[in-house]
Amino acid sequence: MTQPVIQTNDLTKIYGKKTAVDHLNLTVEEGEVFGFLGPNGSGKTTTFLMLLGLSIPTSGTAVVGNYDVVRDSKKVRSIVGALPEFAGFYEGMSAKQNLNYIGALNDLPRTESEKRSKELLEVVGLAESANIEVSKFSRGMRQRLGIAQALLKNPAILLLDEPTIGVDPQGTKELRELIRRLNQEHRLTILIASHLLNEVQKMCSRVGIIRGGKLIASGTIEGLANELTKQEGTRIEFRVDKLTLEMIKKVKDTPGVLSAEANADSLLVQMEQSAILDVSKAITKLGGTILLMRPYEYSLEEIFMKYYQEA
């Protein structure tokens, strides 16, 4: 059974009259990739700063890898690697030189730093660019270098703040694959703060949704989708060979049907479970052939919007 490596209890941060993080209770299990979701200004970055011991909570507590973020902040930073939203590097220095310099700042012996830098540039796919000035790097290359610097201390936990923001589709795919590989091959626990829901859905096993500093939902994507199904009724997608307006109206008028939306050759029907057979009959009686019938799968974007609007 996995153990929580990040646990917050009513974690709160207030700046003047603004509550940036409001009684946050967050749990991240060992070895998982957890998505921390919310738009800019929702409290994600402030939470990261407190988890790193770089900002003192107004109230509440946080434990990272068995260390209290206030009492043991230096120990926390020794086991956590972090990539801020816009990582800064020395533009006139090469990727290798930047990593060696960061290694020196972290008191790594020179030989160890050089060895780790070489290994990590391989890991993040920048070995051939090791001696190129960072000023010539694309946004995606900078993000990969940022992940390399976050891994220099050989951390157990990785905090990534908007790792794919501003990166082109190919670079995003490469970063996504890198994050997956780091989790699977190196058993890193990874917490990703993002508002790019499509990317989070491809990378994360569980998610937490934050709004106005408050955690409004947390769980697996499947679990959150199931909760919505319980609230809203069964949603079934019917793919029909010849979908007509008459057919759509007939389905809408079927007892137990809550809504029906047409899209090309598909009909998405929200209904009570008992109405599935009657809906199928309504389609076939009007000459339609059902090519496919399957439960509708909520996207993470739909899940996010449902919880966000209702909070």
N, C-alpha and C positions, 0 to 999 in steps of 0.2 A: 504493500500500500504506500502510495506516495505521500510525502509530508509537505506542508506549506513551507515555501522558502521566503515568501513575502506575506506578511499579515499586518493589516492595519486595523486599529480599533478607534472608531470615532475621530479619525484624523482630520484636523481642522486647521486652516490657515486663513487669517484675516489680515488684510492690508487696509488700515484706516477704517473706512466704513464699508469696504468691499470684502465679502466672504468668497475667497477664491476656491477653497476646498471646504466642504461642509459635512462633517461627521461621516467621513468615508470609511466604510468597512469592506476591505478588498482582500481576497485570498488568491495567491498564485501558487500552484502546486509545483513540486520539483519535477523538472524534465519536460514541462509543457511550453507551448508557444501561446501566450495569452494576448488577446487584442484589447486594448484600452481605447474605447471609441468615444468621440465627441468632437464637435466643431472647434475652431480656434476660440480661445477664451473660456472653454468649459472647465478648465482646471487640470488638464493632463500634465502640462509642463511643470506646474507648481507641485503636483504630486510627485513627479520624478525628482525635483530638487529636494523635497523632504526625504524621499527614499534614499537619496544619495548622501544625506546628512549635510547638504549645502544650504538648507533653509530650515530654521527651527519651527516646528509646529506651534501654533497658538494654543492648541489643546489636543488631547488624544495621543495615541502612541502608534509606532510602526516598528516592526521587527523584520530585518532582512538577513536571512541566513543565520538565524539565532542571535543576531546582534541588534541592540536597540539603536535606532538611527540618531539619537541625541547623545546618549552616554558613550556609544561605541562607534561614532561616525567614521573614525579613521579605519577601523577594522571593516566596516561596511564597504568603504571605498576600495579596500584591498581585495575584496571578492566580487566586486561588481564592475563591469565595464559599461561605459555609456557612450552613446552617439547622440549628441544634441541635434536639433532640427537643422541647423546650419553650422556644420563643423568647420572650424577655422584652421588653416595651415599656413606655413610660411611659403608664399608663392614662388620665391626665387630658389627654394630648395627642392631637391628631388623627393620622390616618395620615400625612398630608403633613408635619406637624411632626416626627413620629418619624423619617421618612426624612431630612428636612433636618438633624436633629440628628446622625443616624448619619453623614451625609455630612460634617458638620463634624469629627466624630471621626476620619474617614478623610482629613482634610486636603483635601477637595474644595472648590474655590472656590464661594462661595455661589450665583452665577448658574448654574454647572454643576450643582451639587447640586439646585437647584430645577427645572432643566430635566430632569435625569435622574429626579427623583422624580415629576414629572408624567407623563413617558413610561412609567415602570415601573408606576405605578398603572393606566395604560391597559392595559399588557401583562398584568397579573395580574387585571384585571377589577374594580378597586376605584376607578375614576375618580369614580364617583358618590358614593363614600364617603370621598373624600379629606379632607373637613373634619369627619368624625365622630370623636368620641373613641373610642379603642381599647377602652375599658371596655365599649362597647356592641357590640363585634364578636363574632361567633360564632367557634368554634374554626377552622372552615374559612377564614373571613376573616383570622384571625390568621396562619394558615399561608401564605396568599397574600401577606400583608404581609411575612411572614418571608422568602419567596422574593424579594420586591421588594428588601428590604434586602440580601439576599445578592448581588443583581445590580447594586447601586449602583456598584461599582468596575469594571463591565463585564468580569467575569472570563471566563477561558477554560474553567474547570473549576468545577463546582458539586457540593458535598457536601451531601446531604440525609439527615438522621437521623430516621427514622420520620415522613416528611412527611404521611402520611394517618392517623396514630394519633388516635383520638378524634374523627374527623371523620364527619359524617353521610353517607349514601350519595350524596346530590346533591353535597355539597362534595367528596367523594372523587373523583367523576367529573370535576368541574371541575378539581381539582388534577392528576388524571391527564392530562387533555387539555392543561393548561398545561405540564406537564413534557415531554410529547411535542412540543408546539409549540416550546418553547425549544430542544430538541435539534435539531429539523428545520429551523427557520427561522433560528436564531442559531448553529447548529453547536456548541452547548455540549456538552462531555463531562460526563456526569452520573453520579455514584456515589451510589446509594441504599441506605442501611442500613435493613433492615426485617425484621420477622417476619410481615408480612401477605402470605403467599405468593400469594394470588389476585391482589392488586394488582400485585405484582412481575411476575407472568407476563404481565400486560397491558402493562407498560411497558418491560421490559428485554430487550435482545438477548442478553446473557450474564449468568451468575450465578456467584457463589462462595459456598460453604456453609462457615461457620465454627462449630466446636464446641470449647469449652474453650480458646479462643484459637488453635486450629489450623485451617488451611484443609484441609478433608477432600475437597472436590470443586470443580471449576471448569470452566466451558465453556458452550456454548449449551444451551438447554433441550432442543433436539432431540438434540444430541450426548450429553447425559447420559442421555436416555431410551433412545437406541440402545445405550448401554453396559449399561443394565439389561436390555434385550431380549436382548443376547448372554449375559448371566448367567442369566437366568430362562427363556429360550425365547420362542417366538412367542406373542403374546396376540392372539386374534381375538374380536371381538364379533359374535355371530350374533343378529339380530333375527328372531324366529319368530312366526308368526300364532297358533299354539296350542302353547304350551310346557307339557309335562306332566312329572310326576315320573318316569315311565318313560323319557321322552326324556333327561332329565338324567342318570339312572343309566346309560343306554346310552352316552352321551357319555363319562361318567367312566370307564367300563370299556373304552373304545376304546384299543388299544395306541398309545403315544406321547403320550397325554393326561396332563398333570401335575396339572391341577386344572380344575374347572368350577364357576362361581358363577352362580346365577340371580338376575335382578333384573327383576321385572315380566315383560315379553315379551322380555327379552334374556338371552343366555347368554354369559358371558365365559369363554373357554376358553384355558388356558395349555398349550401343547403343542409337540412337535417339529414342524418345518416339514413333514415328510413325512406327518403325520397329518391335515392339513387336509381332504383329499378324503374320508377315512374318517369323519371327524366329520360332514361334510355329508351323507354317505350315511346315517349313523345317525339323523340328524334326519328326513330325508325318508322313510326306510323306515317310521318310526313315525307317518307322516301329517302331519308338520310342513312348512310352506312357509317357506323362508328368504326373508325380505323384504329383508334387508340383511346383508352380510358385510364387515367392514372391520377393518383392524389397529387395535388399541386404542391410544389416545394417552394416555400417562402425564400426569397433571397435575403441576404443579410441587410441589404438596403431597405427592404420592406419591413423587416423585423425592427430595424433601427427607427424608422419613421413611425411605426405603430407605437412603440414604447415612448418615443420622444414626444409625440403629440399628446399622448394620454397622461404624461407625467405632470 
